[in-house]
Amino acid sequence: MLCSIGVIAKHYGVSPSTIRRWIKLGNIQIAGRTFGGHRRFEVPNEVSSEQEPTRKHIGYARRQSARLREA
């Protein structure tokens, strides 16, 4: 089954622009293109749901110092 760049990006947890970069570097192969020129990819099956690495989400909050609040 062929899928879009958005599905592939979601599978790898990256943005579609990263997928395009990987294509240029030769890390991912395009399975074909639609008549409109959209890329299509084979559904990746090398990683099962049991083997997926756990992703860590790190939050960041910037706190203003008292000096900045007074200005």
C-alpha positions in Angstrom: 0.0 0.0 0.0 1.3 3.4 -0.9 1.0 6.4 1.5 1.7 10.1 1.5 4.6 12.0 3.0 2.5 13.1 6.0 1.8 9.5 7.0 5.5 8.6 6.7 6.5 11.7 8.7 4.0 10.8 11.4 5.4 7.2 11.5 9.0 8.5 12.1 7.9 11.3 14.3 9.4 14.1 12.1 8.1 16.8 9.9 7.5 16.4 6.2 10.4 18.7 5.4 12.7 16.3 7.2 11.4 13.4 5.0 12.1 15.5 1.9 15.7 16.1 3.3 16.1 12.4 3.9 15.0 11.7 0.3 17.7 14.1 -1.0 20.3 12.3 1.2 19.2 8.9 -0.1 17.9 7.6 3.3 14.4 7.0 2.0 13.3 5.9 -1.4 10.2 7.1 -3.2 7.9 4.3 -4.4 6.3 6.5 -7.0 4.5 9.7 -7.8 0.9 10.5 -8.5 -0.2 12.2 -11.8 -0.1 15.5 -9.8 3.5 14.9 -8.8 2.9 14.0 -5.2 5.4 11.5 -3.7 4.1 8.1 -2.6 6.0 5.8 -0.2 5.7 2.1 0.7 4.2 1.6 4.2 7.2 0.9 6.5 6.8 -2.4 8.2 10.3 -2.8 9.8 9.2 -1.6 13.2 6.3 -3.2 14.9 4.2 -1.5 17.6 6.0 -3.6 20.3 9.5 -2.5 19.1 8.8 1.2 18.7 11.2 3.3 20.8 9.6 5.3 23.5 9.8 9.0 22.7 10.5 11.5 25.5 8.7 14.8 25.4 10.7 17.6 27.1 8.9 20.8 28.0 10.6 24.2 28.2 9.3 27.3 29.9 11.2 30.6 29.9 10.9 32.6 33.0 11.4 36.3 33.0 13.7 37.7 35.6 12.5 40.5 37.9 14.8 42.9 36.0 13.0 42.3 32.7 9.6 42.7 34.3 10.4 46.1 35.7 11.6 47.5 32.3 
